[in-house]
Amino acid sequence: MLITDTFQAAQRSLLRNKSRSLLTMLGVIIGVGSVVLMTSVGASMEKLILGQISSIGAQSMVIFPGTSEGAEGSIMAGFDSLTLEDVNALEKLTTVNSIAPGIMMPVNAATYGREKTEPRVIGTVPNYFLNREVTIERGRLLEDSDIRAARNVAVIGSEIVDDLFGRQNPIGKRIKLGARSYEVIGTLESIGTQFFQNADEFVFIPMTTARAQNAQKYVNIISLQSVGDFDLAQSDVESLLRRRHGIVNPDGDTDKDDFMVRTSAQANDILGAVSLGLTLFITTVAGISLIVGGIGIMNIMLVAVTERTREIGLRKAIGAKRRDILLQFLVEAVVITMVAGIIGIVCGIGLAALTAAIADKFLPTYDFAISYPSIGVAFGMAFSVGLGFGIYPARKAAMLSPMNALRYE
């Protein structure tokens, strides 16, 4: 029997019982669709997290006050575990450089004329822009002369530009941050999300200006870069801060610290853990769905064998061999799962695109992504389920006696 004839017979069998075939395929559709959907979400989240990592830089680290719980949230929470004296001590280390402290200002509104927006205002130094790989769009960044003179100048993010100025050129214009007026000296290109905060909402003013208004000795963030071996630099930073803060922590337990060091290596570790957890979850969901689908396929194929017993007997009587019968029913089982696999892939991609459209409203840097290797794996899983669960019904059909099959009513 030609293989083309086998496929045609399988197609006719499926079309004769459309509703039953569709219900049988449902388990496989859910399993394959789950794999495609979850791997797409995983790929999108991986791109998002990698964006966070790339914004830090391979040799950069960032220190926040407070404990690891809600580490980045502590930038706005008023913790005072990091001081300017800590910054001065860090500057004496030979394993780090480009140290840039930052003070968050309690400013609720930025205004220009009748326009108003809610910014995040940080007082910092020029090295901050170097450490965070910020790109100027118009004007200039903060300079050492601005710091020394404690000038009322500001560098603003792209969203602040859009909210206050629209299409106007903001350079040289003055905005109000709280009760004070600042001259806009520069605007930044869109940065997106850094540390899961929208960096385009930031306004940067000189560190000395912020200190003069806030009169505080503590800082909310310190960014710096390592010189040479990164692990050694991180160890030096942690040891120095523990010694200065009187923290006894010989085991390096970060839960005992009153500060949090963020590095690209840690972010990679987090990404690896998230990816592993997501993979295990996908495997479990898909495995259960595919097993259920496989049982359904076995069931419908056994029913098909019973319904077509006389047909099998007639075919054997006119010369069909066991392998022809075996192949026919095995192909039918595989075709069911392959069709289900294609439907599952299409549904999974559609749901992934819908998820990305919804997530984009809350995470501007969330992009729709498809993991093409996972699609291949899902298709292979569907084929394997059809082959594995179709063998028993196909073998049962092939082993039928022609005489008994012809007498079957």
Secondary structure, 3 states (H helix, E strand, C coil): CCHHHHHHHHHHHHHHCHHHHHHHHHHHHHHHHHHHHHHHHHHHHHHHHHHHHHHHCCCEEEEEECCCCCCHHHHHCCCCCCEHHHHHHHCCCCCEEEEEEEEEECCCCEEECCEEECCEEEEECCHHHHHCCCCEEEECCCCHHHHHHCCCEEEECHHHHHHHHCCCCCCCCEEEECCEEEEEEEEECCCCEECCEEHHHEEEEEHHHHHHHHCCCECCEEEEEECCCHHHHHHHHHHHHHHHHCCCCCCCCHHHCCEEEEEHHHHHHHHHHHHHHHHHHHHHHHHHHHHHHHHHHHHHHHHHHHHCHHHHHHHHHCCCCHHHHHHHHHHHHHHHHHHHHHHHHHHHHHHHHHHHHHHCCCCCCCCCCCCHHHHHHHHHHHHHHHHHHHHHHHHHHHCCCHHHHHHCC
